[in-house]
């Protein structure tokens, strides 16, 4: 490219590239006003070699082995808590192989409300429940999380007709009204 300085075609190519860059910049800015943005440029793929694929597969296998080791180190109570805390769609993905068949049957047969109680109670409650074979939640922890709301009280309102009748009877005959007259 050292000899391109004397080539008029190279000058023209450089000038056209500059003009095209200016025009495309103006056009991009104009479209940007209307919220239209250009796509991100896609990078070119490098040549993938078999060694790269083997290294990626080995790394993924090592990650999976580490995850398996971590799953094996969880106590049965932690597994019960993880199963109870998981959503209905995620429960089948929890590995229950560390539990005995009786424990697995007990855990799978619980209701959704039992799962909510166990997940809110924590790992110690899951351990007690697993040993006993029944759900034993931690009551203090449940009360601390959400206080119960009181039910709204029903308000009896008089109709307009009843109010007029009661006021009339109270003023003319001296009769006590059936309902208390509410004055605001």
C-alpha positions as CSV (number, residue, x, y, z in Angstrom):
1,X,0.0,0.0,0.0
2,X,3.0,2.3,0.0
3,X,2.5,3.0,-3.7
4,X,-1.3,3.9,-3.3
5,X,-0.5,7.6,-3.0
6,X,0.0,8.0,-6.7
7,X,-3.0,5.8,-7.7
8,X,-6.1,8.0,-8.4
9,X,-8.5,5.0,-7.9
10,X,-7.2,4.7,-4.3
11,X,-7.9,8.4,-3.7
12,X,-11.4,7.9,-5.1
13,X,-12.0,4.9,-2.9
14,X,-10.9,6.8,0.2
15,X,-13.1,9.7,-0.7
16,X,-16.1,7.5,-1.3
17,X,-15.6,5.7,2.0
18,X,-15.5,9.0,3.8
19,X,-18.6,10.3,2.1
20,X,-20.5,7.1,2.7
21,X,-19.5,7.3,6.4
22,X,-20.8,10.8,6.7
23,X,-24.1,9.9,4.9
24,X,-24.6,6.8,7.0
25,X,-23.9,8.7,10.2
26,X,-26.5,11.4,9.3
27,X,-29.0,8.7,8.3
28,X,-28.4,6.8,11.6
29,X,-28.9,9.9,13.7
30,X,-32.1,10.8,11.8
31,X,-33.5,7.3,12.4
32,X,-32.4,7.4,16.0
33,X,-34.8,10.4,16.6
34,X,-37.6,8.0,15.8
35,X,-36.2,5.2,18.0
36,X,-34.9,3.1,15.2
37,X,-31.4,1.9,16.1
38,X,-29.0,-0.1,13.9
39,X,-28.3,-3.7,14.7
40,X,-25.2,-4.5,16.6
41,X,-22.5,-5.8,14.2
42,X,-22.1,-9.5,14.4
43,X,-18.6,-10.7,15.1
44,X,-16.9,-13.2,12.9
45,X,-16.5,-16.7,14.1
46,X,-13.1,-18.0,14.8
47,X,-12.1,-21.3,13.5
48,X,-13.2,-23.9,16.1
49,X,-10.8,-26.7,16.6
50,X,-11.5,-30.2,18.0
51,X,-9.2,-29.4,21.0
52,X,-11.5,-26.4,21.9
53,X,-14.5,-28.6,21.8
54,X,-12.8,-31.2,24.0
55,X,-11.7,-28.6,26.5
56,X,-15.2,-27.2,26.7
57,X,-16.7,-30.7,27.2
58,X,-14.1,-31.4,29.9
59,X,-14.8,-28.2,31.7
60,X,-18.6,-28.8,31.6
61,X,-18.1,-32.3,33.0
62,X,-16.0,-30.9,35.8
63,X,-18.7,-28.4,36.7
64,X,-21.3,-31.2,36.7
65,X,-19.2,-33.4,38.9
66,X,-18.8,-30.5,41.3
67,X,-22.6,-29.9,41.4
68,X,-23.1,-33.7,42.0
69,X,-20.6,-33.6,44.9
70,X,-22.4,-30.6,46.4
71,X,-25.8,-32.3,46.1
72,X,-24.4,-35.4,47.8
73,X,-23.2,-33.4,50.7
74,X,-26.6,-32.0,51.5
75,X,-28.3,-33.4,54.5
76,X,-31.7,-35.1,54.2
77,X,-33.3,-32.1,56.0
78,X,-31.8,-29.7,53.6
79,X,-33.1,-31.8,50.7
80,X,-36.6,-31.8,52.3
81,X,-36.4,-28.0,52.7
82,X,-35.2,-27.5,49.1
83,X,-38.1,-29.7,47.9
84,X,-40.6,-27.9,49.9
85,X,-39.3,-24.4,48.9
86,X,-39.3,-25.4,45.2
87,X,-42.3,-24.6,43.1
88,X,-44.7,-27.3,41.9
89,X,-43.0,-27.4,38.5
90,X,-39.5,-27.5,39.9
91,X,-40.1,-30.2,42.5
92,X,-39.4,-33.1,40.1
93,X,-35.9,-31.7,39.5
94,X,-34.9,-32.0,43.1
95,X,-32.7,-35.1,43.7
96,X,-34.3,-37.2,46.5
97,X,-31.9,-40.1,46.2
98,X,-30.3,-39.4,49.6
99,X,-33.7,-40.1,51.3
100,X,-35.0,-43.6,52.0
101,X,-38.0,-44.8,50.0
102,X,-40.3,-44.3,53.0
103,X,-39.1,-40.7,53.4
104,X,-39.5,-40.1,49.7
105,X,-43.1,-41.4,49.8
106,X,-43.9,-39.2,52.8
107,X,-42.4,-36.1,51.2
108,X,-44.1,-36.6,47.9
109,X,-47.5,-37.2,49.5
110,X,-47.6,-33.9,51.4
111,X,-50.1,-31.2,50.4
112,X,-49.1,-27.7,49.1
113,X,-50.0,-26.1,52.4
114,X,-47.6,-28.6,54.1
115,X,-44.8,-27.6,51.7
116,X,-45.5,-23.9,52.5
117,X,-45.3,-24.6,56.2
118,X,-42.0,-26.6,55.9
119,X,-40.4,-24.0,53.6
120,X,-41.3,-21.2,56.0
121,X,-40.2,-23.1,59.0
122,X,-36.6,-23.7,57.9
123,X,-34.2,-26.7,57.9
124,X,-34.5,-27.6,61.7
125,X,-38.3,-28.0,61.3
126,X,-37.7,-30.2,58.2
127,X,-35.4,-32.4,60.1
128,X,-37.9,-32.8,63.0
129,X,-40.7,-33.5,60.5
130,X,-38.6,-36.0,58.6
131,X,-37.8,-38.0,61.7
132,X,-41.4,-37.9,63.0
133,X,-43.0,-38.6,59.6
134,X,-45.5,-35.7,60.1
135,X,-45.2,-32.0,59.4
136,X,-44.0,-30.1,62.6
137,X,-43.6,-26.4,61.7
138,X,-41.8,-23.9,63.8
139,X,-44.7,-21.9,65.1
140,X,-42.7,-18.9,66.3
141,X,-41.2,-18.4,63.0
142,X,-44.5,-18.6,61.2
143,X,-46.1,-16.0,63.5
144,X,-43.1,-13.7,63.1
145,X,-43.3,-13.6,59.3
146,X,-47.0,-12.6,58.8
147,X,-49.4,-11.4,61.4
148,X,-53.0,-12.5,60.9
149,X,-55.4,-9.8,59.7
150,X,-58.7,-9.2,61.5
151,X,-61.9,-9.8,59.6
152,X,-63.7,-6.6,58.7
153,X,-66.8,-5.9,60.8
154,X,-70.2,-5.6,59.1
155,X,-71.8,-2.2,59.3
156,X,-75.6,-2.1,59.3
157,X,-76.9,1.0,57.5
158,X,-80.4,2.3,57.6
159,X,-82.3,2.9,54.5
160,X,-83.7,6.4,54.0
161,X,-87.2,5.2,54.6
162,X,-86.3,3.7,58.0
163,X,-84.4,6.8,59.1
164,X,-87.4,9.1,58.2
165,X,-89.8,6.8,60.0
166,X,-87.6,6.6,63.1
167,X,-87.2,10.3,63.3
168,X,-90.9,10.9,62.8
169,X,-91.8,8.5,65.6
170,X,-89.2,9.9,67.9
171,X,-90.4,13.5,67.5
172,X,-94.2,13.0,67.4
173,X,-94.9,10.1,69.7
174,X,-91.7,10.0,71.8
175,X,-91.0,6.5,70.8
176,X,-87.4,5.4,70.8
177,X,-86.0,4.6,67.4
178,X,-85.1,1.0,66.6
179,X,-81.7,2.0,65.3
180,X,-79.3,4.6,66.5
181,X,-79.3,7.6,64.4
182,X,-75.8,8.3,63.0
183,X,-74.9,11.9,62.9
184,X,-71.7,13.0,61.3
